[in-house]
Each structure stands twice: as structure tokens, then as C-alpha cells.
Amino acid sequence: MLADLTIKEFLKQTGSGSPVPGGGSVAALSAALAASLIEMVANLTIGRKGYEVVEEDMQVLAQETVRLRERLVSAIDNDSNAYGNVVSAMRLPKGTDEEKQQREKEIQNGLKQSAVIPMGVAEDAFRVMVLAGEVVVKGNRNTVSDGSVGVVMAKTAVLSALYNVKINLSSIKDKIFVDNMSRAMRELEKNTLDWEKGFGALGDFWT
């Protein structure tokens, strides 16, 4: 499993001639790393003098980031597996009309899954970004840089995952599916960029 590789092994495999892990898995990993940073900031705020008023919020936030991180780690392999299913479907026999129909059906199912998985990553990454903003504002001031890195990485993960949604939608023939996913994708992209603007307008957290 990709998620069980060491950092060095993952990077080496990503840079190899193999198509997996690819952008979708890397987006999931980026979001998982962001979630880990937010969890860290929350835990470094809990029990610290001067942060008693936000301690309960930080405890709830830490628990949520654990769930998000675990789901995102699973998505690292889920994304690559979905790609593998498409490749396997393309290798199915196509000698008869029936075989061609079955092959096309399997390809389309694989492509849909290859769009659904990164869409889920993008949605989870957006939630991580929002939580990152919360710990930057409320959390331990000594960890403001860590929370800020979480914001940036989570935002990058959202947009990166959406690239993977887009590329797969371009090959899907189910118009209703494509329209629904495209609408959700555009809305999430807009919400991400709007949130970032609003967060930046809150002030300078480095002073």
C-alpha cells in the first residue's frame, strides 16, 4: 500500500516511470499533512496557560482533524486503485459487440470513481483549510507558522484534487453525472478562493 511506504520510498515511486502514485494521491497526502499540522497546533494549545477559553474548541477540533487525516490517508491508495481499475478495464477483450459494451461500461465506471475520490479529497481538504484558519486565529501563538502552513497546504490540496476531477470528467459520457460534478467542483473552487480572501482580510497573525 502506498500509505505504508516511507517518505523516501513514496517520493521515489512518485518520481519513477509508474503513473501511480500520481497527482490525486499527492493531493490526498498534502491534505493529510495539513490535517496533522492542525491537530498538532490544537494539541499544543490544549492545557496551555492563557488558552483556557478555547480549550474545549481545540479538543473538538483535534478530534475532527484525526478523522479527516485518517480518511485522507485512505484516499492516497483509493485514488491510485481507481486509476488501476480504469487501466484494467481498458485491457478487457473487445472482440465482440458484447465485449466492447462491457469494456466500455467498466471504463466509464472506473472513470467515475476516479472523479468521485478526488472530489472527496477536495471536500475534506477544504474542511481542513477552514480548521487551519481557526487554529491560526485561536490557537497557541507560538505555532502560528505551523497553522499557516496548514492553511496553504490544505488550499493547494483542494485545487490539486479538483484538477484530477476535471481530467476524469473530460472522458465521462454520462452528462448528468458530469454536470452535477462540474457544478459541485466550481462551487467548491469558488468557496476555497473566497475563503482564502476572507481569511487574509482578518489581519496579520505574525505580529
Rosetta constraint file for C-alpha pairs under 8 A:
AtomPair CA 1 CA 5 HARMONIC 7.01 0.50
AtomPair CA 1 CA 77 HARMONIC 6.56 0.50
AtomPair CA 2 CA 10 HARMONIC 6.88 0.50
AtomPair CA 2 CA 21 HARMONIC 7.48 0.50
AtomPair CA 2 CA 76 HARMONIC 6.87 0.50
AtomPair CA 2 CA 77 HARMONIC 5.85 0.50
AtomPair CA 3 CA 73 HARMONIC 6.42 0.50
AtomPair CA 3 CA 74 HARMONIC 7.38 0.50
AtomPair CA 3 CA 76 HARMONIC 6.35 0.50
AtomPair CA 3 CA 77 HARMONIC 6.55 0.50
AtomPair CA 5 CA 9 HARMONIC 5.68 0.50
AtomPair CA 5 CA 10 HARMONIC 5.64 0.50
AtomPair CA 6 CA 10 HARMONIC 6.06 0.50
AtomPair CA 7 CA 11 HARMONIC 6.18 0.50
AtomPair CA 8 CA 12 HARMONIC 6.09 0.50
AtomPair CA 9 CA 13 HARMONIC 6.08 0.50
AtomPair CA 10 CA 14 HARMONIC 6.04 0.50
AtomPair CA 10 CA 21 HARMONIC 7.97 0.50
AtomPair CA 11 CA 15 HARMONIC 6.20 0.50
AtomPair CA 12 CA 16 HARMONIC 6.22 0.50
AtomPair CA 13 CA 18 HARMONIC 7.18 0.50
AtomPair CA 13 CA 20 HARMONIC 7.59 0.50
AtomPair CA 13 CA 21 HARMONIC 6.98 0.50
AtomPair CA 14 CA 18 HARMONIC 7.35 0.50
AtomPair CA 14 CA 19 HARMONIC 7.81 0.50
AtomPair CA 14 CA 20 HARMONIC 6.56 0.50
AtomPair CA 14 CA 21 HARMONIC 5.31 0.50
AtomPair CA 14 CA 22 HARMONIC 6.54 0.50
AtomPair CA 20 CA 25 HARMONIC 7.94 0.50
AtomPair CA 20 CA 80 HARMONIC 5.87 0.50
AtomPair CA 21 CA 25 HARMONIC 5.66 0.50
AtomPair CA 21 CA 26 HARMONIC 7.09 0.50
AtomPair CA 21 CA 76 HARMONIC 7.94 0.50
AtomPair CA 21 CA 80 HARMONIC 6.03 0.50
AtomPair CA 22 CA 26 HARMONIC 6.27 0.50
AtomPair CA 22 CA 80 HARMONIC 7.30 0.50
AtomPair CA 23 CA 27 HARMONIC 6.00 0.50
AtomPair CA 23 CA 160 HARMONIC 7.20 0.50
AtomPair CA 23 CA 161 HARMONIC 7.49 0.50
AtomPair CA 23 CA 164 HARMONIC 7.08 0.50
AtomPair CA 24 CA 28 HARMONIC 6.35 0.50
AtomPair CA 24 CA 76 HARMONIC 7.35 0.50
AtomPair CA 24 CA 79 HARMONIC 5.98 0.50
AtomPair CA 24 CA 80 HARMONIC 7.55 0.50
AtomPair CA 24 CA 118 HARMONIC 6.17 0.50
AtomPair CA 24 CA 160 HARMONIC 7.40 0.50
AtomPair CA 24 CA 161 HARMONIC 5.76 0.50
AtomPair CA 24 CA 164 HARMONIC 6.06 0.50
AtomPair CA 25 CA 29 HARMONIC 6.19 0.50
AtomPair CA 25 CA 75 HARMONIC 6.92 0.50
AtomPair CA 25 CA 76 HARMONIC 4.31 0.50
AtomPair CA 25 CA 77 HARMONIC 6.86 0.50
AtomPair CA 25 CA 79 HARMONIC 5.83 0.50
AtomPair CA 25 CA 80 HARMONIC 6.56 0.50
AtomPair CA 26 CA 30 HARMONIC 6.07 0.50
AtomPair CA 26 CA 76 HARMONIC 7.13 0.50
AtomPair CA 27 CA 31 HARMONIC 6.29 0.50
AtomPair CA 27 CA 121 HARMONIC 7.59 0.50
AtomPair CA 27 CA 156 HARMONIC 7.77 0.50
AtomPair CA 27 CA 157 HARMONIC 4.76 0.50
AtomPair CA 27 CA 158 HARMONIC 7.50 0.50
AtomPair CA 27 CA 160 HARMONIC 5.72 0.50
AtomPair CA 27 CA 161 HARMONIC 5.57 0.50
AtomPair CA 28 CA 32 HARMONIC 6.14 0.50
AtomPair CA 28 CA 72 HARMONIC 5.42 0.50
AtomPair CA 28 CA 73 HARMONIC 6.73 0.50
AtomPair CA 28 CA 75 HARMONIC 6.07 0.50
AtomPair CA 28 CA 76 HARMONIC 5.51 0.50
AtomPair CA 28 CA 118 HARMONIC 7.80 0.50
AtomPair CA 28 CA 121 HARMONIC 5.95 0.50
AtomPair CA 28 CA 157 HARMONIC 6.79 0.50
AtomPair CA 28 CA 161 HARMONIC 7.48 0.50
AtomPair CA 29 CA 33 HARMONIC 6.13 0.50
AtomPair CA 29 CA 72 HARMONIC 6.88 0.50
AtomPair CA 29 CA 73 HARMONIC 6.48 0.50
AtomPair CA 29 CA 76 HARMONIC 6.32 0.50
AtomPair CA 30 CA 34 HARMONIC 6.25 0.50
AtomPair CA 30 CA 153 HARMONIC 6.14 0.50
AtomPair CA 30 CA 154 HARMONIC 6.87 0.50
AtomPair CA 30 CA 156 HARMONIC 7.84 0.50
AtomPair CA 30 CA 157 HARMONIC 5.76 0.50
AtomPair CA 31 CA 35 HARMONIC 6.18 0.50
AtomPair CA 31 CA 69 HARMONIC 7.64 0.50
AtomPair CA 31 CA 72 HARMONIC 6.82 0.50
AtomPair CA 31 CA 121 HARMONIC 7.71 0.50
AtomPair CA 31 CA 124 HARMONIC 7.81 0.50
AtomPair CA 31 CA 125 HARMONIC 5.30 0.50
AtomPair CA 31 CA 128 HARMONIC 7.28 0.50
AtomPair CA 31 CA 153 HARMONIC 6.55 0.50
AtomPair CA 31 CA 154 HARMONIC 5.12 0.50
AtomPair CA 31 CA 157 HARMONIC 5.40 0.50
AtomPair CA 31 CA 158 HARMONIC 7.83 0.50
AtomPair CA 32 CA 36 HARMONIC 6.25 0.50
AtomPair CA 32 CA 68 HARMONIC 7.39 0.50
AtomPair CA 32 CA 69 HARMONIC 4.77 0.50
AtomPair CA 32 CA 70 HARMONIC 7.63 0.50
AtomPair CA 32 CA 72 HARMONIC 5.43 0.50
AtomPair CA 32 CA 73 HARMONIC 6.20 0.50
AtomPair CA 33 CA 37 HARMONIC 6.35 0.50
AtomPair CA 33 CA 69 HARMONIC 7.66 0.50
AtomPair CA 33 CA 150 HARMONIC 7.74 0.50
AtomPair CA 33 CA 153 HARMONIC 7.85 0.50
AtomPair CA 34 CA 38 HARMONIC 6.37 0.50
AtomPair CA 34 CA 128 HARMONIC 7.00 0.50
AtomPair CA 34 CA 129 HARMONIC 7.93 0.50
AtomPair CA 34 CA 132 HARMONIC 7.96 0.50
AtomPair CA 34 CA 149 HARMONIC 7.37 0.50
AtomPair CA 34 CA 150 HARMONIC 4.37 0.50
AtomPair CA 34 CA 151 HARMONIC 7.26 0.50
AtomPair CA 34 CA 153 HARMONIC 5.77 0.50
AtomPair CA 34 CA 154 HARMONIC 5.66 0.50
AtomPair CA 35 CA 39 HARMONIC 6.15 0.50
AtomPair CA 35 CA 65 HARMONIC 5.50 0.50
AtomPair CA 35 CA 66 HARMONIC 7.41 0.50
AtomPair CA 35 CA 68 HARMONIC 6.88 0.50
AtomPair CA 35 CA 69 HARMONIC 5.58 0.50
AtomPair CA 35 CA 128 HARMONIC 5.82 0.50
AtomPair CA 35 CA 132 HARMONIC 7.92 0.50
AtomPair CA 35 CA 150 HARMONIC 7.00 0.50
AtomPair CA 35 CA 154 HARMONIC 7.87 0.50
AtomPair CA 36 CA 40 HARMONIC 6.16 0.50
AtomPair CA 36 CA 65 HARMONIC 7.14 0.50
AtomPair CA 36 CA 66 HARMONIC 7.56 0.50
AtomPair CA 36 CA 69 HARMONIC 6.70 0.50
AtomPair CA 37 CA 41 HARMONIC 6.29 0.50
AtomPair CA 37 CA 146 HARMONIC 6.31 0.50
AtomPair CA 37 CA 147 HARMONIC 6.57 0.50
AtomPair CA 37 CA 149 HARMONIC 7.94 0.50
AtomPair CA 37 CA 150 HARMONIC 5.93 0.50
AtomPair CA 38 CA 42 HARMONIC 6.18 0.50
AtomPair CA 38 CA 62 HARMONIC 7.44 0.50
AtomPair CA 38 CA 65 HARMONIC 7.03 0.50
AtomPair CA 38 CA 128 HARMONIC 7.81 0.50
AtomPair CA 38 CA 131 HARMONIC 7.16 0.50
AtomPair CA 38 CA 132 HARMONIC 5.62 0.50
AtomPair CA 38 CA 135 HARMONIC 6.87 0.50
AtomPair CA 38 CA 146 HARMONIC 7.67 0.50
AtomPair CA 38 CA 147 HARMONIC 5.96 0.50
AtomPair CA 38 CA 150 HARMONIC 6.34 0.50
AtomPair CA 39 CA 43 HARMONIC 6.16 0.50
AtomPair CA 39 CA 61 HARMONIC 7.47 0.50
AtomPair CA 39 CA 62 HARMONIC 4.88 0.50
AtomPair CA 39 CA 63 HARMONIC 7.91 0.50
AtomPair CA 39 CA 65 HARMONIC 5.82 0.50
AtomPair CA 39 CA 66 HARMONIC 7.02 0.50
AtomPair CA 40 CA 44 HARMONIC 6.11 0.50
AtomPair CA 40 CA 62 HARMONIC 7.93 0.50
AtomPair CA 41 CA 45 HARMONIC 6.26 0.50
AtomPair CA 41 CA 135 HARMONIC 6.70 0.50
AtomPair CA 41 CA 139 HARMONIC 6.62 0.50
AtomPair CA 41 CA 140 HARMONIC 6.80 0.50
AtomPair CA 41 CA 143 HARMONIC 6.13 0.50
AtomPair CA 41 CA 146 HARMONIC 7.13 0.50
AtomPair CA 41 CA 147 HARMONIC 6.59 0.50
AtomPair CA 42 CA 46 HARMONIC 6.32 0.50
AtomPair CA 42 CA 58 HARMONIC 5.10 0.50
AtomPair CA 42 CA 59 HARMONIC 7.03 0.50
AtomPair CA 42 CA 61 HARMONIC 7.00 0.50
AtomPair CA 42 CA 62 HARMONIC 5.76 0.50
AtomPair CA 42 CA 135 HARMONIC 6.57 0.50
AtomPair CA 42 CA 139 HARMONIC 6.47 0.50
AtomPair CA 42 CA 140 HARMONIC 7.78 0.50
AtomPair CA 43 CA 58 HARMONIC 7.28 0.50
AtomPair CA 43 CA 59 HARMONIC 7.56 0.50
AtomPair CA 43 CA 62 HARMONIC 6.87 0.50
AtomPair CA 44 CA 48 HARMONIC 7.29 0.50
AtomPair CA 44 CA 140 HARMONIC 6.59 0.50
AtomPair CA 44 CA 143 HARMONIC 7.94 0.50
AtomPair CA 45 CA 51 HARMONIC 6.53 0.50
AtomPair CA 45 CA 55 HARMONIC 7.04 0.50
AtomPair CA 45 CA 58 HARMONIC 7.10 0.50
AtomPair CA 45 CA 139 HARMONIC 5.65 0.50
AtomPair CA 45 CA 140 HARMONIC 4.95 0.50
AtomPair CA 46 CA 51 HARMONIC 7.25 0.50
AtomPair CA 46 CA 52 HARMONIC 7.67 0.50
AtomPair CA 46 CA 55 HARMONIC 5.18 0.50
AtomPair CA 46 CA 58 HARMONIC 6.43 0.50
AtomPair CA 46 CA 59 HARMONIC 6.96 0.50
AtomPair CA 47 CA 51 HARMONIC 7.42 0.50
AtomPair CA 47 CA 52 HARMONIC 7.05 0.50
AtomPair CA 47 CA 55 HARMONIC 6.95 0.50
AtomPair CA 48 CA 52 HARMONIC 7.11 0.50
AtomPair CA 51 CA 55 HARMONIC 6.21 0.50
AtomPair CA 51 CA 139 HARMONIC 7.56 0.50
AtomPair CA 51 CA 140 HARMONIC 7.45 0.50
AtomPair CA 54 CA 58 HARMONIC 6.17 0.50
AtomPair CA 54 CA 138 HARMONIC 6.92 0.50
AtomPair CA 54 CA 139 HARMONIC 7.79 0.50
AtomPair CA 55 CA 59 HARMONIC 6.23 0.50
AtomPair CA 56 CA 60 HARMONIC 6.37 0.50
AtomPair CA 57 CA 61 HARMONIC 6.07 0.50
AtomPair CA 58 CA 62 HARMONIC 5.95 0.50
AtomPair CA 58 CA 135 HARMONIC 7.75 0.50
AtomPair CA 58 CA 139 HARMONIC 7.73 0.50
AtomPair CA 59 CA 63 HARMONIC 6.38 0.50
AtomPair CA 60 CA 64 HARMONIC 6.37 0.50
AtomPair CA 61 CA 65 HARMONIC 6.24 0.50
AtomPair CA 61 CA 131 HARMONIC 7.17 0.50
AtomPair CA 62 CA 66 HARMONIC 6.36 0.50
AtomPair CA 63 CA 67 HARMONIC 6.68 0.50
AtomPair CA 64 CA 68 HARMONIC 6.29 0.50
AtomPair CA 65 CA 69 HARMONIC 5.89 0.50
AtomPair CA 65 CA 128 HARMONIC 7.12 0.50
AtomPair CA 66 CA 70 HARMONIC 6.21 0.50
AtomPair CA 67 CA 71 HARMONIC 6.28 0.50
AtomPair CA 68 CA 72 HARMONIC 6.08 0.50
AtomPair CA 68 CA 124 HARMONIC 6.57 0.50
AtomPair CA 68 CA 128 HARMONIC 7.55 0.50
AtomPair CA 69 CA 73 HARMONIC 6.09 0.50
AtomPair CA 70 CA 74 HARMONIC 6.39 0.50
AtomPair CA 71 CA 75 HARMONIC 6.37 0.50
AtomPair CA 72 CA 76 HARMONIC 6.66 0.50
AtomPair CA 72 CA 121 HARMONIC 6.51 0.50
AtomPair CA 72 CA 124 HARMONIC 7.53 0.50
AtomPair CA 73 CA 77 HARMONIC 7.60 0.50
AtomPair CA 74 CA 78 HARMONIC 6.24 0.50
AtomPair CA 75 CA 79 HARMONIC 5.73 0.50
AtomPair CA 75 CA 117 HARMONIC 7.03 0.50
AtomPair CA 75 CA 118 HARMONIC 7.95 0.50
AtomPair CA 75 CA 121 HARMONIC 7.07 0.50
AtomPair CA 76 CA 80 HARMONIC 6.84 0.50
AtomPair CA 77 CA 81 HARMONIC 6.00 0.50
AtomPair CA 78 CA 82 HARMONIC 6.12 0.50
AtomPair CA 78 CA 117 HARMONIC 7.15 0.50
AtomPair CA 79 CA 83 HARMONIC 6.53 0.50
AtomPair CA 79 CA 114 HARMONIC 6.53 0.50
AtomPair CA 79 CA 117 HARMONIC 6.14 0.50
AtomPair CA 79 CA 118 HARMONIC 6.98 0.50
AtomPair CA 80 CA 84 HARMONIC 6.26 0.50
AtomPair CA 81 CA 85 HARMONIC 6.24 0.50
AtomPair CA 82 CA 86 HARMONIC 6.56 0.50
AtomPair CA 82 CA 110 HARMONIC 6.13 0.50
AtomPair CA 82 CA 111 HARMONIC 7.68 0.50
AtomPair CA 82 CA 113 HARMONIC 6.14 0.50
AtomPair CA 82 CA 114 HARMONIC 5.28 0.50
AtomPair CA 83 CA 87 HARMONIC 6.40 0.50
AtomPair CA 83 CA 110 HARMONIC 7.22 0.50
AtomPair CA 83 CA 111 HARMONIC 7.77 0.50
AtomPair CA 83 CA 114 HARMONIC 6.31 0.50
AtomPair CA 84 CA 88 HARMONIC 6.10 0.50
AtomPair CA 85 CA 89 HARMONIC 6.08 0.50
AtomPair CA 85 CA 107 HARMONIC 7.85 0.50
AtomPair CA 85 CA 110 HARMONIC 5.70 0.50
AtomPair CA 86 CA 90 HARMONIC 6.27 0.50
AtomPair CA 86 CA 106 HARMONIC 7.43 0.50
AtomPair CA 86 CA 107 HARMONIC 5.34 0.50
AtomPair CA 86 CA 108 HARMONIC 7.97 0.50
AtomPair CA 86 CA 110 HARMONIC 4.85 0.50
AtomPair CA 86 CA 111 HARMONIC 6.39 0.50
AtomPair CA 87 CA 91 HARMONIC 6.59 0.50
AtomPair CA 88 CA 92 HARMONIC 6.80 0.50
AtomPair CA 89 CA 103 HARMONIC 5.95 0.50
AtomPair CA 89 CA 104 HARMONIC 7.78 0.50
AtomPair CA 89 CA 106 HARMONIC 5.54 0.50
AtomPair CA 89 CA 107 HARMONIC 5.23 0.50
AtomPair CA 89 CA 110 HARMONIC 7.69 0.50
AtomPair CA 90 CA 103 HARMONIC 6.78 0.50
AtomPair CA 90 CA 107 HARMONIC 6.41 0.50
AtomPair CA 92 CA 99 HARMONIC 7.81 0.50
AtomPair CA 92 CA 103 HARMONIC 5.81 0.50
AtomPair CA 93 CA 99 HARMONIC 6.07 0.50
AtomPair CA 93 CA 100 HARMONIC 7.24 0.50
AtomPair CA 93 CA 103 HARMONIC 7.18 0.50
AtomPair CA 94 CA 98 HARMONIC 7.97 0.50
AtomPair CA 94 CA 99 HARMONIC 4.88 0.50
AtomPair CA 94 CA 100 HARMONIC 4.54 0.50
AtomPair CA 94 CA 103 HARMONIC 6.90 0.50
AtomPair CA 95 CA 99 HARMONIC 6.34 0.50
AtomPair CA 95 CA 100 HARMONIC 7.00 0.50
AtomPair CA 96 CA 100 HARMONIC 6.16 0.50
AtomPair CA 97 CA 101 HARMONIC 6.19 0.50
AtomPair CA 98 CA 102 HARMONIC 6.23 0.50
AtomPair CA 99 CA 103 HARMONIC 5.96 0.50
AtomPair CA 100 CA 104 HARMONIC 6.09 0.50
AtomPair CA 101 CA 105 HARMONIC 6.12 0.50
AtomPair CA 102 CA 106 HARMONIC 6.22 0.50
AtomPair CA 103 CA 107 HARMONIC 6.18 0.50
AtomPair CA 104 CA 108 HARMONIC 6.11 0.50
AtomPair CA 105 CA 109 HARMONIC 6.16 0.50
AtomPair CA 106 CA 110 HARMONIC 6.11 0.50
AtomPair CA 107 CA 111 HARMONIC 6.17 0.50
AtomPair CA 108 CA 112 HARMONIC 6.17 0.50
AtomPair CA 108 CA 172 HARMONIC 6.16 0.50
AtomPair CA 108 CA 173 HARMONIC 7.49 0.50
AtomPair CA 109 CA 113 HARMONIC 6.33 0.50
AtomPair CA 110 CA 114 HARMONIC 6.09 0.50
AtomPair CA 111 CA 115 HARMONIC 6.32 0.50
AtomPair CA 111 CA 168 HARMONIC 5.91 0.50
AtomPair CA 111 CA 169 HARMONIC 7.60 0.50
AtomPair CA 111 CA 171 HARMONIC 7.40 0.50
AtomPair CA 111 CA 172 HARMONIC 6.56 0.50
AtomPair CA 112 CA 116 HARMONIC 6.13 0.50
AtomPair CA 112 CA 168 HARMONIC 7.36 0.50
AtomPair CA 112 CA 169 HARMONIC 7.58 0.50
AtomPair CA 112 CA 172 HARMONIC 6.98 0.50
AtomPair CA 113 CA 117 HARMONIC 6.07 0.50
AtomPair CA 114 CA 118 HARMONIC 6.97 0.50
AtomPair CA 114 CA 164 HARMONIC 7.95 0.50
AtomPair CA 114 CA 165 HARMONIC 7.31 0.50
AtomPair CA 114 CA 168 HARMONIC 6.55 0.50
AtomPair CA 115 CA 119 HARMONIC 6.25 0.50
AtomPair CA 115 CA 164 HARMONIC 6.84 0.50
AtomPair CA 115 CA 165 HARMONIC 4.51 0.50
AtomPair CA 115 CA 166 HARMONIC 7.57 0.50
AtomPair CA 115 CA 168 HARMONIC 5.66 0.50
AtomPair CA 115 CA 169 HARMONIC 6.64 0.50
AtomPair CA 116 CA 120 HARMONIC 6.29 0.50
AtomPair CA 116 CA 165 HARMONIC 7.28 0.50
AtomPair CA 117 CA 121 HARMONIC 6.41 0.50
AtomPair CA 118 CA 122 HARMONIC 6.06 0.50
AtomPair CA 118 CA 161 HARMONIC 5.02 0.50
AtomPair CA 118 CA 162 HARMONIC 6.67 0.50
AtomPair CA 118 CA 164 HARMONIC 6.35 0.50
AtomPair CA 118 CA 165 HARMONIC 6.01 0.50
AtomPair CA 119 CA 123 HARMONIC 6.27 0.50
AtomPair CA 119 CA 161 HARMONIC 6.58 0.50
AtomPair CA 119 CA 162 HARMONIC 6.40 0.50
AtomPair CA 119 CA 165 HARMONIC 6.20 0.50
AtomPair CA 119 CA 185 HARMONIC 7.47 0.50
AtomPair CA 120 CA 124 HARMONIC 6.18 0.50
AtomPair CA 121 CA 125 HARMONIC 5.93 0.50
AtomPair CA 121 CA 157 HARMONIC 7.87 0.50
AtomPair CA 121 CA 158 HARMONIC 7.17 0.50
AtomPair CA 121 CA 161 HARMONIC 6.39 0.50
AtomPair CA 122 CA 126 HARMONIC 6.12 0.50
AtomPair CA 122 CA 157 HARMONIC 6.63 0.50
AtomPair CA 122 CA 158 HARMONIC 4.23 0.50
AtomPair CA 122 CA 159 HARMONIC 7.11 0.50
AtomPair CA 122 CA 160 HARMONIC 7.91 0.50
AtomPair CA 122 CA 161 HARMONIC 5.37 0.50
AtomPair CA 122 CA 162 HARMONIC 6.36 0.50
AtomPair CA 123 CA 127 HARMONIC 6.50 0.50
AtomPair CA 123 CA 158 HARMONIC 7.08 0.50
AtomPair CA 123 CA 188 HARMONIC 7.43 0.50
AtomPair CA 124 CA 128 HARMONIC 6.28 0.50
AtomPair CA 125 CA 129 HARMONIC 6.17 0.50
AtomPair CA 125 CA 154 HARMONIC 5.24 0.50
AtomPair CA 125 CA 155 HARMONIC 7.01 0.50
AtomPair CA 125 CA 157 HARMONIC 6.08 0.50
AtomPair CA 125 CA 158 HARMONIC 5.39 0.50
AtomPair CA 126 CA 130 HARMONIC 6.38 0.50
AtomPair CA 126 CA 154 HARMONIC 6.58 0.50
AtomPair CA 126 CA 155 HARMONIC 6.72 0.50
AtomPair CA 126 CA 158 HARMONIC 6.02 0.50
AtomPair CA 126 CA 192 HARMONIC 6.67 0.50
AtomPair CA 127 CA 131 HARMONIC 6.27 0.50
AtomPair CA 128 CA 132 HARMONIC 5.99 0.50
AtomPair CA 128 CA 150 HARMONIC 7.92 0.50
AtomPair CA 128 CA 151 HARMONIC 7.74 0.50
AtomPair CA 128 CA 154 HARMONIC 6.14 0.50
AtomPair CA 129 CA 133 HARMONIC 6.31 0.50
AtomPair CA 129 CA 150 HARMONIC 6.88 0.50
AtomPair CA 129 CA 151 HARMONIC 4.96 0.50
AtomPair CA 129 CA 152 HARMONIC 7.74 0.50
AtomPair CA 129 CA 154 HARMONIC 5.03 0.50
AtomPair CA 129 CA 155 HARMONIC 6.17 0.50
AtomPair CA 130 CA 134 HARMONIC 6.46 0.50
AtomPair CA 130 CA 151 HARMONIC 7.65 0.50
AtomPair CA 131 CA 135 HARMONIC 6.42 0.50
AtomPair CA 132 CA 136 HARMONIC 6.24 0.50
AtomPair CA 132 CA 147 HARMONIC 5.60 0.50
AtomPair CA 132 CA 148 HARMONIC 7.11 0.50
AtomPair CA 132 CA 150 HARMONIC 5.73 0.50
AtomPair CA 132 CA 151 HARMONIC 5.28 0.50
AtomPair CA 133 CA 137 HARMONIC 6.31 0.50
AtomPair CA 133 CA 147 HARMONIC 7.19 0.50
AtomPair CA 133 CA 148 HARMONIC 7.50 0.50
AtomPair CA 133 CA 151 HARMONIC 6.34 0.50
AtomPair CA 133 CA 199 HARMONIC 7.07 0.50
AtomPair CA 134 CA 138 HARMONIC 5.96 0.50
AtomPair CA 134 CA 139 HARMONIC 7.50 0.50
AtomPair CA 135 CA 139 HARMONIC 4.49 0.50
AtomPair CA 135 CA 140 HARMONIC 7.74 0.50
AtomPair CA 135 CA 144 HARMONIC 7.99 0.50
AtomPair CA 135 CA 147 HARMONIC 6.31 0.50
AtomPair CA 136 CA 140 HARMONIC 7.85 0.50
AtomPair CA 136 CA 141 HARMONIC 7.71 0.50
AtomPair CA 136 CA 143 HARMONIC 7.88 0.50
AtomPair CA 136 CA 144 HARMONIC 5.41 0.50
AtomPair CA 136 CA 147 HARMONIC 5.22 0.50
AtomPair CA 136 CA 148 HARMONIC 6.52 0.50
AtomPair CA 136 CA 205 HARMONIC 7.46 0.50
AtomPair CA 137 CA 205 HARMONIC 7.41 0.50
AtomPair CA 139 CA 143 HARMONIC 7.53 0.50
AtomPair CA 139 CA 144 HARMONIC 7.54 0.50
AtomPair CA 140 CA 144 HARMONIC 6.94 0.50
AtomPair CA 143 CA 147 HARMONIC 6.42 0.50
AtomPair CA 144 CA 148 HARMONIC 6.08 0.50
AtomPair CA 144 CA 205 HARMONIC 7.18 0.50
AtomPair CA 144 CA 206 HARMONIC 7.39 0.50
AtomPair CA 145 CA 149 HARMONIC 6.18 0.50
AtomPair CA 146 CA 150 HARMONIC 6.32 0.50
AtomPair CA 147 CA 151 HARMONIC 6.41 0.50
AtomPair CA 148 CA 152 HARMONIC 6.41 0.50
AtomPair CA 149 CA 153 HARMONIC 6.03 0.50
AtomPair CA 150 CA 154 HARMONIC 5.90 0.50
AtomPair CA 151 CA 155 HARMONIC 6.16 0.50
AtomPair CA 152 CA 156 HARMONIC 6.18 0.50
AtomPair CA 153 CA 157 HARMONIC 6.08 0.50
AtomPair CA 154 CA 158 HARMONIC 6.28 0.50
AtomPair CA 155 CA 159 HARMONIC 6.48 0.50
AtomPair CA 155 CA 192 HARMONIC 6.96 0.50
AtomPair CA 156 CA 160 HARMONIC 5.89 0.50
AtomPair CA 157 CA 161 HARMONIC 5.92 0.50
AtomPair CA 158 CA 162 HARMONIC 6.29 0.50
AtomPair CA 158 CA 189 HARMONIC 7.72 0.50
AtomPair CA 158 CA 192 HARMONIC 7.67 0.50
AtomPair CA 159 CA 163 HARMONIC 6.46 0.50
AtomPair CA 159 CA 189 HARMONIC 6.91 0.50
AtomPair CA 160 CA 164 HARMONIC 6.91 0.50
AtomPair CA 161 CA 165 HARMONIC 6.55 0.50
AtomPair CA 162 CA 166 HARMONIC 6.19 0.50
AtomPair CA 162 CA 185 HARMONIC 6.78 0.50
AtomPair CA 162 CA 189 HARMONIC 7.85 0.50
AtomPair CA 163 CA 167 HARMONIC 6.34 0.50
AtomPair CA 164 CA 168 HARMONIC 6.44 0.50
AtomPair CA 165 CA 169 HARMONIC 6.18 0.50
AtomPair CA 165 CA 185 HARMONIC 7.95 0.50
AtomPair CA 166 CA 170 HARMONIC 6.46 0.50
AtomPair CA 166 CA 182 HARMONIC 7.82 0.50
AtomPair CA 167 CA 171 HARMONIC 7.47 0.50
AtomPair CA 168 CA 172 HARMONIC 6.75 0.50
AtomPair CA 169 CA 178 HARMONIC 5.97 0.50
AtomPair CA 169 CA 182 HARMONIC 7.99 0.50
AtomPair CA 172 CA 178 HARMONIC 6.93 0.50
AtomPair CA 173 CA 178 HARMONIC 7.72 0.50
AtomPair CA 174 CA 178 HARMONIC 6.22 0.50
AtomPair CA 175 CA 179 HARMONIC 5.94 0.50
AtomPair CA 176 CA 180 HARMONIC 6.12 0.50
AtomPair CA 177 CA 181 HARMONIC 6.09 0.50
AtomPair CA 178 CA 182 HARMONIC 5.84 0.50
AtomPair CA 179 CA 183 HARMONIC 6.10 0.50
AtomPair CA 180 CA 184 HARMONIC 6.30 0.50
AtomPair CA 181 CA 185 HARMONIC 5.93 0.50
AtomPair CA 182 CA 186 HARMONIC 6.11 0.50
AtomPair CA 183 CA 187 HARMONIC 6.25 0.50
AtomPair CA 184 CA 188 HARMONIC 6.15 0.50
AtomPair CA 185 CA 189 HARMONIC 6.12 0.50
AtomPair CA 186 CA 190 HARMONIC 6.14 0.50
AtomPair CA 187 CA 191 HARMONIC 6.08 0.50
AtomPair CA 188 CA 192 HARMONIC 6.04 0.50
AtomPair CA 189 CA 193 HARMONIC 6.37 0.50
AtomPair CA 190 CA 194 HARMONIC 5.96 0.50
AtomPair CA 191 CA 195 HARMONIC 5.86 0.50
AtomPair CA 192 CA 196 HARMONIC 6.24 0.50
AtomPair CA 193 CA 197 HARMONIC 6.37 0.50
AtomPair CA 194 CA 198 HARMONIC 6.29 0.50
AtomPair CA 195 CA 199 HARMONIC 6.01 0.50
AtomPair CA 196 CA 200 HARMONIC 6.13 0.50
AtomPair CA 197 CA 201 HARMONIC 6.29 0.50
AtomPair CA 198 CA 202 HARMONIC 6.64 0.50
AtomPair CA 199 CA 203 HARMONIC 7.94 0.50
AtomPair CA 200 CA 204 HARMONIC 7.84 0.50
